[in-house]
Amino acid sequence: MVASRAAARPLRSPRGAERSTRPRIDLERRPILVFWETTRACLLACRHCRASAIPRPLPGELSTEEGERLIESLTRFGRPFPVLVLTGGDVLMRADLVRLATYASELGLPVAVSPSVTPRLEPRVLAALRQAGVKVASISLDGASAATHEGLRGIEGHLPATLEAIRLLREHGFTVQVNTVVRPENVEELPEIAALVHAGGARIWEVFFLVRVGRGSRLRELAPHENEDVCHFLVDASRYGFVVRTVEAPFFRRVVAWRGEGRACETGPLYERLATRLRALLGEPSAESRAQTKGTRDGKGIVFVSYDGDVYPAGFLPLALGNVRRRSLPDIYQGSPLLREIRAARFHGRCGACEYADLCGGSRARAYAASGDPLGEDPACPYAPVGAARRDDGLPRGA
């Protein structure tokens, strides 16, 4: 049962709660997802862009041959091979995209693409990518109204173009993932966005919780208690036939665990509004929850390669670990001292004291953005573990 809370306050587990235990996945030797920012070039100039993308490629971009060497190196992780996500900027700005995707598929690597909605997203290109073996494509949808979505994207008519892109991707046989960055400006539209995801036949809804990097450093974040309400709403949304997962909000997994245990969780008025509208739009949920709770995080099961070959724990955590021009990605992933600390959950503050440190572990990117410490606590999470300092004892608060 989900119970209402009258005012925001620290969340605590019941007295005597034991540390969460889950089957451990061997992520020491291989990631699940490798993101390659193939280019910084993009025809859009979105207000939240992590990459601060520009219309033209930057000097130093990995060449086709260097890209193929990077792709080949992923096979050294061993099977099951990680999923290669070709992203940007706009991945469609790479003239050699189909060649790169074909090479990866021929080596047995699963390939996904993350294109921008621009005139380059056209049937001819999509047909070529499907022929190359690409099965999954993600599209960004950041509002259910033109004012909200286009206010972030800065292009008139971009909302109907995005909905058409989802339809076009499905028509070409792609598994479609819809990405949404949740912010104070669009949080009240989440039920309507969920309805669009449902109506569009998308298989996955991936909700990004803002980390203030790149152009997104000028945007506002939700407060921690609002993040908690959104997570409870997303559990509800996961019962309408599509997978729901989060980016830079691993505390979603704690909420999923609590709900799965039937725990009486405290929620606030934001959750009540979102949940009520979701049911008004889609009816009572009839499916089992499809909330994804794999215990990955920045640097644990996830690694990011920038346009120039620098390797980072994730796209939102700008701490370079090495460069694939000088050292193979498997060597960097397996040997990085920082990634070993992250994977061992050796965190500071509340994240270090938390019984959900392995299941969740907090956003390492947000910890770094907030304090300069990639092993610090995640200020976006309201949960105060038993024995940890309370949030009203001077702990950081979300912007």
C-alpha positions in Angstrom: 0.0 0.0 0.0 1.2 3.5 -0.7 0.3 6.0 2.1 0.2 9.8 1.8 2.6 12.0 3.6 1.6 15.5 4.6 5.0 17.0 4.4 8.5 16.1 3.1 10.7 14.5 5.6 13.6 12.0 5.6 12.6 8.4 4.7 13.8 5.6 6.9 13.5 1.9 6.8 11.8 0.1 9.7 13.8 -0.6 12.8 15.9 -3.7 12.4 15.8 -3.7 8.6 18.5 -6.0 7.1 20.8 -5.1 4.3 19.2 -5.8 0.9 20.6 -9.0 -0.7 20.3 -9.7 -4.4 22.0 -12.3 -6.7 25.3 -10.7 -7.7 26.0 -10.3 -11.4 29.6 -10.4 -12.5 30.1 -6.8 -13.7 33.8 -6.7 -12.8 34.9 -8.0 -16.1 32.3 -6.9 -18.6 29.7 -4.1 -18.8 26.2 -4.6 -20.0 26.0 -1.4 -21.9 28.8 0.5 -23.8 27.7 3.9 -25.0 29.8 5.4 -27.8 29.3 9.1 -28.5 30.1 8.8 -32.1 29.9 12.5 -32.7 29.1 15.8 -30.9 27.5 17.1 -34.1 23.7 17.6 -34.0 21.3 19.9 -35.8 19.4 20.5 -32.5 20.5 22.7 -29.6 18.5 21.3 -26.7 18.5 23.2 -23.4 19.4 20.1 -21.4 22.1 18.6 -23.7 24.8 16.7 -21.8 27.2 17.0 -24.8 26.5 20.7 -25.5 26.3 19.5 -29.1 27.1 21.8 -32.1 26.1 21.6 -35.8 29.5 20.3 -37.0 31.8 17.5 -35.9 34.6 18.5 -33.5 38.3 17.9 -34.4 39.6 14.7 -33.0 36.5 12.5 -33.6 37.4 8.8 -33.9 37.8 7.8 -37.5 36.0 4.9 -39.1 39.0 2.7 -38.7 39.5 3.7 -35.0 35.8 3.1 -34.5 36.0 -0.4 -35.9 39.0 -1.1 -33.6 36.9 0.1 -30.7 34.0 -2.2 -31.8 36.4 -5.1 -32.2 37.8 -4.6 -28.7 34.3 -5.2 -27.2 34.4 -8.8 -28.2 37.4 -9.2 -25.8 34.9 -8.8 -22.9 33.7 -12.2 -23.8 30.2 -13.5 -24.1 27.6 -12.3 -23.5 28.9 -9.3 -25.4 27.8 -5.9 -24.1 25.2 -4.0 -26.0 26.8 -1.2 -28.1 24.7 2.0 -28.1 25.7 4.3 -30.9 24.8 7.8 -29.7 25.8 11.5 -30.0 25.2 14.4 -30.6 23.1 12.9 -33.3 24.4 9.5 -34.4 22.8 10.2 -37.9 25.4 12.9 -38.4 28.1 10.1 -38.9 28.4 9.3 -42.6 29.8 5.9 -41.7 27.0 4.9 -39.3 25.7 2.0 -41.4 29.2 0.7 -41.9 30.0 0.8 -38.2 26.6 -0.8 -37.3 27.2 -3.6 -39.9 30.7 -4.3 -38.6 29.4 -4.6 -35.0 26.5 -6.9 -36.0 28.9 -9.1 -38.0 31.0 -9.6 -34.9 27.9 -10.6 -32.9 27.5 -7.5 -30.9 23.9 -6.3 -30.2 23.6 -2.7 -31.5 21.2 0.1 -30.6 21.0 3.6 -31.9 19.9 6.9 -30.4 19.1 9.3 -33.2 17.8 12.9 -32.9 14.5 13.8 -34.6 15.7 15.8 -37.6 15.2 15.6 -41.4 18.1 13.0 -41.3 15.7 10.5 -39.6 14.2 9.2 -42.9 13.0 5.8 -44.1 16.0 5.1 -46.4 18.4 5.4 -43.4 16.2 3.4 -41.1 15.9 0.6 -43.7 19.7 0.5 -44.0 20.2 0.4 -40.2 17.7 -2.5 -39.9 19.5 -4.3 -42.7 22.7 -3.7 -40.8 21.3 -5.6 -37.8 20.2 -2.7 -35.5 17.2 -3.8 -33.5 16.6 -1.0 -30.9 16.3 2.7 -31.4 15.6 5.4 -28.8 13.8 8.7 -29.3 13.5 11.6 -26.8 10.1 12.9 -25.8 10.3 15.5 -23.1 6.7 16.7 -22.9 3.2 15.9 -23.9 2.5 19.4 -25.1 4.2 21.4 -27.8 5.0 24.2 -25.3 6.9 21.8 -23.0 8.6 19.5 -25.5 9.4 22.2 -28.0 10.4 24.7 -25.3 13.2 22.3 -24.4 14.1 21.4 -28.0 13.8 24.9 -29.4 12.2 23.9 -32.7 8.6 24.6 -33.7 6.7 21.5 -34.8 9.1 19.1 -33.1 6.5 17.3 -31.0 4.4 16.0 -34.0 7.7 15.1 -35.7 8.8 13.1 -32.7 5.5 11.2 -32.5 5.8 10.5 -36.3 9.4 9.3 -35.7 8.2 6.8 -33.1 5.6 5.5 -35.6 8.2 5.3 -38.4 10.7 3.4 -36.2 8.0 0.9 -35.3 7.0 0.6 -39.0 10.6 -0.4 -39.8 10.6 -3.1 -37.1 12.7 -1.4 -34.4 12.1 -2.0 -30.7 11.4 1.6 -29.7 12.6 3.2 -26.5 11.3 6.6 -25.4 13.6 8.7 -23.4 12.3 11.5 -21.1 14.2 13.9 -19.0 12.1 14.7 -15.9 12.3 18.4 -14.7 10.1 20.7 -12.7 8.8 22.1 -16.0 7.4 18.7 -17.3 6.8 16.6 -14.2 3.1 17.3 -14.2 2.9 16.0 -17.8 4.4 12.6 -16.9 1.0 10.8 -17.0 0.3 12.2 -20.5 3.8 11.2 -21.7 3.2 7.7 -20.4 -0.1 7.7 -22.4 1.8 8.7 -25.5 4.4 6.0 -24.9 1.6 3.5 -24.5 -0.3 4.7 -27.6 2.8 4.8 -29.7 3.6 1.1 -29.0 7.0 1.8 -27.5 8.5 -1.1 -25.6 10.6 0.9 -23.1 10.2 4.2 -21.3 13.5 5.4 -19.9 13.2 8.4 -17.6 16.3 10.5 -17.0 16.6 12.4 -13.7 18.5 15.6 -14.5 22.2 15.9 -13.7 23.4 19.4 -14.0 26.2 19.0 -16.6 26.6 20.5 -20.1 23.8 22.8 -21.1 21.7 21.1 -18.4 23.7 22.9 -15.7 21.4 25.9 -16.1 18.2 23.9 -15.5 16.4 23.1 -12.2 16.1 19.7 -10.6 13.3 18.2 -8.6 13.5 18.2 -4.9 14.4 14.8 -3.2 10.8 14.2 -2.0 9.5 14.9 -5.5 12.0 12.4 -6.9 10.5 9.8 -4.5 7.0 10.6 -5.7 8.0 10.3 -9.3 9.6 6.9 -8.6 6.4 5.6 -7.1 4.5 6.9 -10.1 6.9 5.1 -12.4 6.3 1.8 -10.6 2.6 2.4 -11.4 3.4 3.2 -15.0 5.3 0.0 -15.4 2.1 -1.9 -15.1 0.8 -0.8 -18.5 2.7 -3.1 -20.8 6.1 -1.3 -21.3 9.3 -1.6 -19.4 10.2 1.4 -17.2 13.7 2.2 -16.2 15.6 5.2 -14.9 18.9 6.9 -15.7 20.8 8.6 -12.8 18.0 7.6 -10.4 19.1 4.2 -9.1 17.0 4.9 -5.9 14.1 3.9 -8.1 15.2 0.3 -7.4 14.7 0.8 -3.6 11.2 2.1 -4.3 10.5 -1.0 -6.5 11.8 -3.3 -3.8 9.6 -1.6 -1.2 6.5 -1.8 -3.3 7.2 -5.4 -4.2 7.4 -6.2 -0.5 4.0 -4.6 0.0 5.5 -2.0 2.4 3.4 1.0 3.4 5.4 3.7 1.7 4.9 7.4 2.3 4.0 9.5 -0.8 3.1 13.1 -1.3 0.7 15.2 -3.2 2.7 15.0 -6.4 2.4 11.3 -6.5 -1.3 11.5 -5.8 -1.9 13.9 -8.8 0.3 11.8 -11.2 -1.2 8.5 -10.2 -4.8 9.7 -10.4 -4.3 11.2 -13.9 -2.5 8.0 -15.1 -5.5 5.9 -14.2 -7.9 8.4 -15.7 -5.9 8.2 -19.0 -5.1 4.5 -19.1 -7.6 2.9 -16.7 -6.7 0.5 -13.9 -3.4 -1.4 -14.6 -3.9 -5.0 -15.5 -0.3 -6.2 -16.1 2.5 -7.2 -13.8 5.1 -4.5 -13.1 7.9 -4.2 -15.7 10.1 -1.9 -13.6 13.7 -2.7 -14.5 15.9 -3.1 -11.4 19.3 -4.4 -12.6 22.0 -3.3 -10.2 24.0 -1.2 -12.6 25.2 2.3 -12.2 27.8 4.7 -13.6 30.9 2.5 -14.0 29.2 -0.7 -12.9 27.8 -2.4 -16.0 27.9 0.9 -17.8 30.8 2.7 -19.6 30.9 5.6 -21.9 33.3 6.4 -24.8 33.4 10.0 -26.0 33.7 11.3 -29.5 37.5 11.6 -29.2 38.0 8.2 -27.5 38.2 9.3 -23.8 36.5 6.8 -21.5 34.2 7.9 -18.7 32.1 5.9 -16.1 29.0 7.4 -17.8 28.0 10.2 -20.1 27.1 12.5 -17.2 30.2 11.8 -15.1 33.1 13.8 -16.7 36.1 12.0 -15.1 38.3 10.6 -17.8 39.7 7.1 -17.1 41.8 6.7 -20.2 41.6 6.8 -24.0 40.9 4.0 -26.4 43.5 5.3 -28.8 46.1 4.3 -26.3 44.5 1.5 -24.2 41.8 -1.0 -24.9 38.4 -0.4 -23.4 38.4 -3.8 -21.6 41.7 -2.9 -19.9 40.3 0.5 -18.9 37.0 -0.9 -17.6 38.6 -3.8 -15.7 41.6 -1.9 -14.4 40.3 1.5 -13.4 40.8 2.1 -9.6 37.8 4.4 -9.5 35.5 1.9 -11.3 36.7 -0.8 -8.8 35.7 1.5 -5.9 32.3 2.2 -7.6 31.6 -1.5 -8.3 32.6 -2.4 -4.7 30.1 0.3 -3.4 32.7 2.0 -1.3 30.7 5.2 -1.0 30.7 8.1 1.5 27.9 9.7 3.4 24.4 8.3 3.4 25.2 6.1 0.3 28.0 4.5 2.2 25.8 3.7 5.2 22.8 2.6 3.1 21.6 -1.0 3.2 20.7 -0.5 -0.5 24.3 0.5 -1.5 24.7 -2.4 -3.9 21.2 -2.5 -5.3 21.2 1.3 -5.8 24.4 3.0 -4.9 23.1 6.5 -5.9 24.0 8.5 -8.9 27.8 8.8 -9.1 27.4 11.5 -11.7 25.1 13.6 -9.4 27.4 13.0 -6.4 30.3 14.4 -8.4 28.3 17.3 -9.8 27.2 18.3 -6.3 30.4 17.8 -4.3 33.3 16.9 -6.6 33.4 13.5 -5.0 32.3 10.6 -7.4 32.0 8.4 -4.3 30.0 10.8 -2.3 26.3 10.6 -1.5 23.5 11.4 -4.0 21.7 14.5 -2.8 18.6 13.7 -4.9 17.6 10.8 -2.7 15.6 11.5 0.4 16.3 8.2 2.1 18.1 8.3 5.4 19.5 4.9 6.3 19.3 3.8 10.0 22.3 5.2 11.8 23.0 7.9 9.1 22.8 11.6 9.7 19.3 13.0 8.9 18.7 15.3 6.0 17.8 18.1 8.4 21.3 17.9 9.9 22.8 20.0 7.2 23.1 17.3 4.5 23.0 18.5 0.8 19.6 19.2 -0.7 18.7 19.1 -4.4 18.7 22.3 -6.3 
